Amino acid sequence: MSDRQFEQQSLTVAVVGDVHEQWEREDAEALKALEVDLVLFVGDFGNECLRVVRAIADLDLPKALVFGNHDAWYSATHWGRKKCPYDRLTEDWVADQLEITDDFHVGYAHLDFPEYGLSVVGTRPFSWGGPEWKYAEFYRDRFGVNSMEESRDRILAAVRETSCDTIIFLGHNGPYGLGSLPEDPCGRDWNPIGGDFGDPDFQEAIAATRQLGKTIPLVTFGHMHHNLRHTKQRQRRSTHVDATGTLYLNSACVPRVIVTETDVKRNFSLVSLENGVVTDARLVWLDRHFQAIAQQILYENPGKAMRQLA
């Protein structure tokens, strides 16, 4: 199916924010109850949590994922390796995660969804965020990548391999350039307070993708949680729209599952697209019966509002 045929369709994408071991069979049932077309996972499933990764692999819906920093918690850092709960001489949980998700993991890779007229491109997997090139040994040994520039080039190589001209970017941490206030989508809200903690390789890959003639309706990620550390008076700004109309969505509303004495509430970010353009994005909370009990409108395309008034 071509991008032109896709323009006659509408599409609902569910973005699952940082999981942190909060995934169970009911989450898969909730996604089916929402009747979503595509599910995107931004990573941080747990501290190299194979149980959750296996459960997500069993999800019977079109899907794509990237891994977050917690998904290499015992492998990427010296202090993590010291705390590793398994024998690293005989086991490798990072490699196991990559093998389990081989069909739908898009870190430094892509998946084409021709039935929807779009491709999903993943950015640097296992990102810790920020402008510094961290954990060089991990990226050298696992991916043969030695710098931000090489990382950008790996992302762009995946873009060039896509079969569709409409691209959704999926990352764990967001791109540099979305603001430097602590409440911005990738703003640093721990000491020293303030500063843009986005990924420069991600930002540069987005700019280069546009130069290739590709359209980018949505860039989505997590990592930087909505609840801020430096204040409880407000939450992180979860969306940003650039001059081209691309929606940037931070989906990390953590905890994404809240258990009370009488109910279990779980959240998903839902993004609607029409004609290859994002029309709206919302954060939805479902109860244990998968009924919507709360909804927050995160973004509404001005063109949609004008059509409704016409």
C-alpha positions in Angstrom: 0.0 0.0 0.0 1.4 3.4 -0.9 1.4 6.6 1.2 -1.3 7.9 -1.2 -3.6 5.0 -0.4 -2.9 5.5 3.3 -4.4 9.0 3.1 -7.8 7.5 2.9 -7.4 5.8 6.3 -7.2 6.8 9.9 -4.8 5.2 12.4 -4.6 4.9 16.2 -1.2 4.4 17.7 -0.8 3.4 21.3 2.5 4.5 22.9 3.4 2.7 26.1 5.6 4.7 28.4 8.3 3.4 30.6 7.0 0.1 31.9 9.3 -0.5 34.9 8.0 -4.1 35.4 4.4 -3.0 35.3 3.1 -5.2 32.5 0.7 -8.1 32.7 -1.8 -10.0 30.6 -4.5 -7.3 31.3 -2.4 -4.7 29.5 -2.6 -6.7 26.3 -6.3 -7.1 26.8 -6.7 -3.4 27.4 -4.9 -2.5 24.2 -7.3 -4.8 22.3 -10.2 -3.2 24.0 -8.9 0.2 22.8 -8.9 -1.2 19.2 -5.5 0.3 18.5 -3.8 -0.4 15.2 -0.1 -0.1 16.2 1.7 -0.3 19.6 5.0 1.5 20.3 7.1 0.8 23.4 9.7 3.3 24.5 11.6 0.9 26.7 12.7 0.6 30.4 10.8 -2.6 30.8 12.7 -3.3 34.0 16.3 -4.0 35.1 17.0 -6.4 32.3 13.6 -7.9 33.0 13.2 -10.9 30.7 9.8 -11.8 32.1 8.3 -8.5 30.9 10.1 -8.6 27.6 8.8 -12.1 26.9 5.3 -11.0 27.8 5.4 -8.1 25.4 6.8 -10.4 22.7 3.6 -12.4 23.1 1.4 -9.4 22.4 -0.6 -10.2 19.3 -0.8 -6.7 17.8 1.5 -4.9 15.3 4.3 -3.4 17.5 7.7 -1.9 17.7 10.0 -1.2 20.6 13.3 0.3 21.6 15.2 -0.5 24.8 16.0 2.0 27.6 18.8 2.4 30.0 17.2 0.1 32.6 17.2 -2.6 30.0 21.0 -2.7 30.2 21.2 -1.9 34.0 23.6 -4.7 34.8 25.6 -4.5 31.6 26.4 -1.0 30.5 28.1 0.4 33.7 30.8 -0.6 36.0 28.6 -0.1 39.1 25.8 -2.1 37.4 28.0 -5.0 36.6 29.1 -5.1 40.3 25.4 -5.6 41.2 24.6 -8.1 38.5 22.3 -10.8 39.9 23.3 -13.4 37.3 26.6 -15.1 36.2 27.9 -12.9 33.4 30.2 -15.7 32.3 27.3 -17.9 31.4 24.4 -15.5 30.8 23.8 -12.3 28.9 20.3 -10.8 29.6 20.9 -7.9 27.1 21.6 -10.4 24.3 18.6 -12.4 25.4 16.3 -9.4 25.2 17.5 -8.5 21.7 17.0 -12.1 20.6 13.4 -12.3 22.1 12.4 -9.1 20.3 14.4 -9.6 17.1 11.2 -9.3 14.9 10.1 -5.9 16.3 13.0 -4.2 18.0 13.9 -1.1 16.0 16.9 0.3 17.8 19.3 1.4 15.0 16.7 -0.3 12.7 13.3 0.1 11.2 10.0 -1.7 10.6 7.8 -1.0 7.6 4.1 -1.0 8.0 2.9 -0.7 4.4 -0.7 -1.4 5.4 -0.6 2.0 7.2 1.7 3.7 4.8 4.5 4.4 7.3 7.7 3.1 8.7 8.9 3.2 12.3 12.6 4.0 12.8 14.3 3.5 16.2 17.0 5.6 17.6 20.0 4.7 19.8 18.9 1.8 22.0 19.6 1.7 25.8 20.1 5.5 25.8 20.8 7.2 29.2 20.2 10.6 27.6 22.2 13.8 27.4 24.9 15.4 25.2 27.8 13.2 26.4 28.8 10.0 24.7 28.4 7.6 27.7 29.2 3.9 28.1 31.5 3.8 25.1 32.6 0.2 25.7 29.0 -1.0 25.7 28.1 0.6 22.4 31.4 -0.4 20.8 31.1 -4.0 21.8 27.3 -4.4 21.2 26.7 -2.2 18.1 30.1 -1.2 16.8 29.3 2.5 17.4 31.9 4.8 18.9 30.5 8.3 18.9 27.5 10.5 18.6 28.3 11.0 14.9 28.4 7.3 14.3 25.2 6.8 16.2 23.5 9.4 14.1 24.7 7.7 10.9 23.4 4.3 12.1 19.9 5.9 12.6 20.1 7.5 9.2 21.1 4.2 7.6 17.8 2.7 9.0 15.9 5.7 7.6 17.4 5.1 4.1 16.2 1.5 4.2 12.5 2.3 4.9 10.0 1.6 2.1 7.6 4.4 3.2 8.1 8.2 3.1 6.2 8.8 6.3 8.4 8.1 9.3 7.6 7.8 13.0 10.6 8.0 15.2 10.7 5.9 18.3 13.3 6.5 21.0 13.9 5.9 24.7 15.2 9.4 25.4 14.0 12.3 23.2 16.0 14.5 20.9 18.0 17.5 21.9 16.4 20.9 21.1 13.0 20.7 22.8 13.8 23.2 25.6 16.2 23.6 28.5 13.8 24.3 31.3 13.5 21.5 33.9 9.9 20.9 32.9 10.5 20.7 29.2 10.1 17.2 27.5 13.8 16.4 28.0 14.7 19.1 30.5 17.0 18.2 33.3 15.1 18.5 36.6 17.8 17.3 39.0 21.0 19.1 40.2 22.3 21.1 38.6 18.8 22.1 37.7 18.0 23.0 34.1 19.6 22.1 30.8 18.6 20.2 27.7 19.2 16.4 28.3 18.0 15.3 24.9 20.1 13.2 22.6 22.0 15.1 19.9 22.3 12.1 17.6 18.5 11.9 17.6 18.1 15.6 16.8 20.6 15.4 13.9 19.0 12.3 12.5 15.6 14.0 12.4 17.0 17.0 10.5 18.8 14.8 8.0 15.7 12.7 7.5 13.8 15.7 6.4 16.6 16.5 3.9 15.9 13.1 2.4 12.4 14.2 1.6 10.7 12.1 4.4 7.7 13.3 6.4 7.8 13.0 10.2 4.4 13.3 11.8 5.4 11.9 15.2 8.5 11.5 17.3 7.8 9.7 20.6 10.0 8.7 23.6 10.0 8.4 27.4 12.8 8.2 29.9 12.2 11.6 31.5 9.2 11.0 33.8 6.2 13.3 33.9 6.5 13.7 37.7 9.2 16.2 38.4 11.8 15.8 41.2 12.4 19.5 41.8 8.7 20.4 42.3 5.3 18.8 42.9 3.4 21.9 41.8 3.4 20.9 38.1 4.4 18.1 35.8 6.7 17.8 32.9 5.5 19.2 29.6 4.7 16.1 27.6 4.4 17.5 24.1 6.1 19.9 21.7 5.3 20.8 18.1 8.0 22.2 15.8 7.7 24.6 12.9 7.1 21.7 10.5 4.1 20.4 12.5 5.9 17.3 13.9 4.5 16.3 17.3 7.1 15.3 19.9 5.5 13.1 22.6 7.0 12.1 25.9 4.9 9.2 27.1 6.6 8.4 30.4 3.7 8.9 32.8 5.1 6.8 35.7 3.8 4.7 37.4 1.7 3.7 34.4 -0.3 1.2 36.6 -1.8 2.3 39.9 -3.3 -0.4 42.2 -5.9 0.8 44.8 -8.1 -1.1 47.3 -10.9 -1.2 44.8 -9.4 -0.9 41.3 -6.4 -1.2 39.0 -5.8 1.8 36.7 -3.4 1.7 33.8 -2.5 4.4 31.3 -1.7 4.5 27.6 -0.9 7.5 25.3 -3.1 7.3 22.2 -2.2 9.2 19.0 -4.6 9.5 16.1 -3.4 10.1 12.5 -5.3 11.0 9.4 -3.8 11.7 6.0 -0.4 11.0 7.5 -0.8 13.9 10.0 -1.3 13.7 13.8 -4.8 15.0 14.6 -4.7 14.5 18.4 -2.9 12.8 21.2 -4.3 12.0 24.6 -3.4 10.2 27.8 -6.1 7.7 28.7 -6.5 5.9 32.1 -8.5 2.6 32.0 -10.1 0.8 35.0 -9.9 -3.0 35.6 -12.8 -3.5 33.2 -10.9 -1.5 30.5 -13.3 1.4 30.6 -11.9 4.9 30.2 -12.1 6.7 33.6 -9.9 9.7 32.8 -8.6 11.3 29.7 -6.2 14.2 29.2 -5.9 15.9 25.9 -2.2 16.4 25.2 -2.4 17.8 21.7 -5.1 18.7 19.2 -4.2 19.7 15.6 -5.6 23.2 14.9 -6.8 22.0 11.5 -9.0 19.4 13.2 -10.6 22.0 15.4 -11.3 24.2 12.3 -12.9 21.3 10.5 -15.2 20.6 13.4 -16.3 24.2 13.5 -17.0 24.3 9.7 
